[in-house]
Amino acid sequence: AGEIEEVGPRVIREQLAEHIDPGNLPTGERPQFRSVTRNAARRRIARAYRERLAPVPGVRLVTEASGSSPVYHLMVVRVDAARRDRVREVMAELGVATAIHYPTPIHLQRAYAHLEQGPGSCPVAERAAREMISLPMFPDLTEAQVDHVAGALRRALA
C-alpha cells in the first residue's frame, strides 16, 4: 500500500504536467491546460476535414449540434456499410490507418443485456455502428496529412 501512495501522486503530477503549459505557471495565474490548445487544434483539423469531405459522394459527416463546440477526440465519417471494410482496406493500401472505435452499439453490449434490447431495437444506432470509420485525428496533424487522408477516402470510394 505504501508504494501506491508514494507513486500515485508522482504519477498524477507527471500526467498533469503533460497538459499544463509551463509558461503560464510562474505568473501566479491559474495554469492553462494544454488541452485547450489541443482541442482548438482538433477543431481546426475537423474543419479542414469537413471542408474537404463534404462534397465527396458516399461520405456522410456527423452533424454538429448548433451552438456546440465539439472536441473532436475522434473524426468519424459514415460510409455505406456494405463498402466500409473495402474502403478501409484501400485507405490502408494508400498509407492511411483507420479504426472502428465503437463496433457494437451500447444496447447490444453484454453489460446491457438485462435491458433485453436485442438486435433491431435501436436501428439507427445499429446502422451507425456498421457505417462509421474513424479517420486519423490528433492535434499535430498537418494540412498536408488531412489532404492525404481526404484524398485516400475519395479514391477508396471511387
C-alpha positions as CSV (number, residue, x, y, z in Angstrom):
1,A,0.0,0.0,0.0
2,G,2.9,2.4,0.8
3,E,4.2,2.1,-2.8
4,I,0.9,3.1,-4.3
5,E,0.6,6.1,-2.0
6,E,4.2,7.2,-3.0
7,V,3.9,6.5,-6.7
8,G,0.3,7.7,-7.1
9,P,0.8,11.4,-6.5
10,R,4.0,11.4,-8.6
11,V,2.3,9.7,-11.5
12,I,-0.6,12.1,-11.3
13,R,1.7,15.1,-11.2
14,E,3.6,13.8,-14.3
15,Q,0.3,13.2,-16.1
16,L,-0.9,16.7,-15.3
17,A,2.4,18.2,-16.3
18,E,1.8,16.9,-19.8
19,H,-1.3,19.1,-20.0
20,I,-0.1,22.2,-18.3
21,D,1.5,25.0,-20.2
22,P,4.7,25.6,-18.1
23,G,5.0,29.1,-19.5
24,N,1.9,30.1,-17.5
25,L,3.0,28.7,-14.2
26,P,5.3,31.4,-12.9
27,T,2.9,34.3,-13.4
28,G,0.7,33.2,-10.4
29,E,-2.3,33.0,-12.7
30,R,-4.3,29.9,-12.9
31,P,-2.4,27.5,-15.2
32,Q,-3.8,26.9,-18.7
33,F,-4.1,23.4,-19.7
34,R,-2.5,22.2,-23.0
35,S,-5.8,20.5,-23.7
36,V,-7.3,23.9,-24.5
37,T,-4.8,24.4,-27.4
38,R,-5.0,20.8,-28.4
39,N,-8.8,21.0,-28.6
40,A,-8.6,24.1,-30.7
41,A,-6.1,22.3,-33.0
42,R,-8.5,19.3,-33.3
43,R,-11.4,21.7,-34.1
44,R,-9.2,23.3,-36.8
45,I,-8.3,19.9,-38.2
46,A,-12.0,18.8,-38.1
47,R,-13.0,22.0,-40.1
48,A,-10.3,21.1,-42.7
49,Y,-11.6,17.5,-42.9
50,R,-15.2,18.8,-43.2
51,E,-14.4,21.2,-46.0
52,R,-12.6,18.6,-48.0
53,L,-15.0,15.7,-47.4
54,A,-18.4,17.5,-47.6
55,P,-18.5,17.3,-51.4
56,V,-17.3,13.7,-51.6
57,P,-20.1,11.3,-52.8
58,G,-20.6,8.5,-50.4
59,V,-19.3,10.3,-47.3
60,R,-21.6,11.4,-44.6
61,L,-20.3,13.7,-41.9
62,V,-21.6,13.6,-38.4
63,T,-23.8,16.7,-37.8
64,E,-22.6,19.2,-35.3
65,A,-25.3,20.5,-33.0
66,S,-26.0,24.2,-33.4
67,G,-24.1,26.2,-30.8
68,S,-21.9,23.3,-29.9
69,S,-18.1,23.2,-29.8
70,P,-17.0,19.6,-30.2
71,V,-13.6,18.5,-29.0
72,Y,-13.1,16.0,-31.9
73,H,-11.3,13.3,-29.9
74,L,-12.3,11.3,-33.0
75,M,-13.0,12.3,-36.6
76,V,-15.8,10.0,-37.6
77,V,-17.3,9.7,-41.1
78,R,-20.0,7.4,-42.3
79,V,-19.9,5.4,-45.5
80,D,-22.2,2.7,-46.9
81,A,-22.0,-0.3,-44.6
82,A,-21.6,-2.8,-47.5
83,R,-18.4,-0.9,-48.6
84,R,-16.9,0.1,-45.3
85,D,-14.4,-2.8,-45.0
86,R,-13.2,-2.4,-48.5
87,V,-12.9,1.4,-48.1
88,R,-10.7,0.8,-45.0
89,E,-8.6,-1.7,-46.9
90,V,-8.0,0.7,-49.8
91,M,-7.1,3.5,-47.4
92,A,-4.6,1.2,-45.6
93,E,-3.1,0.4,-49.0
94,L,-2.7,4.2,-49.5
95,G,-1.0,4.6,-46.1
96,V,-3.9,5.8,-44.1
97,A,-4.8,4.0,-40.8
98,T,-8.4,4.0,-39.9
99,A,-10.3,2.5,-37.0
100,I,-13.8,1.4,-35.9
101,H,-14.0,2.7,-32.3
102,Y,-17.5,1.6,-31.4
103,P,-18.4,-1.6,-33.5
104,T,-21.1,-2.7,-31.1
105,P,-23.9,-0.3,-30.1
106,I,-24.4,0.1,-26.4
107,H,-27.8,-1.6,-26.3
108,L,-26.2,-4.8,-27.7
109,Q,-23.3,-4.9,-25.3
110,R,-23.3,-7.6,-22.7
111,A,-23.4,-5.1,-19.8
112,Y,-26.8,-4.0,-21.0
113,A,-28.2,-7.5,-21.8
114,H,-30.5,-7.2,-18.8
115,L,-32.4,-4.5,-20.6
116,E,-33.4,-7.1,-23.3
117,Q,-32.9,-4.6,-26.1
118,G,-31.9,-7.1,-28.8
119,P,-30.9,-6.5,-32.4
120,G,-33.4,-4.3,-34.2
121,S,-34.5,-2.4,-31.1
122,C,-32.3,0.6,-31.9
123,P,-32.0,0.6,-35.7
124,V,-30.4,4.0,-36.1
125,A,-27.6,3.1,-33.6
126,E,-27.1,-0.2,-35.3
127,R,-26.8,1.3,-38.7
128,A,-24.4,3.9,-37.5
129,A,-22.2,1.3,-35.9
130,R,-22.0,-0.5,-39.3
131,E,-21.2,2.7,-41.2
132,M,-18.7,4.6,-39.0
133,I,-15.0,4.9,-39.7
134,S,-12.6,6.9,-37.5
135,L,-10.1,8.9,-39.5
136,P,-6.7,9.9,-38.1
137,M,-7.2,12.8,-35.6
138,F,-4.5,14.2,-33.4
139,P,-3.6,17.8,-32.6
140,D,-0.4,17.8,-34.7
141,L,-2.0,16.6,-37.9
142,T,-0.9,18.8,-40.7
143,E,-2.9,20.2,-43.6
144,A,-0.9,18.0,-46.0
145,Q,-1.8,15.0,-43.9
146,V,-5.5,16.0,-43.9
147,D,-5.3,16.4,-47.7
148,H,-3.7,12.9,-48.0
149,V,-6.4,11.3,-45.8
150,A,-9.2,13.0,-47.6
151,G,-7.7,12.1,-51.0
152,A,-7.4,8.4,-49.9
153,L,-11.0,8.3,-48.8
154,R,-12.1,9.9,-52.1
155,R,-10.1,7.3,-54.0
156,A,-11.4,4.4,-51.8
157,L,-15.0,5.4,-52.6
158,A,-14.4,5.9,-56.4
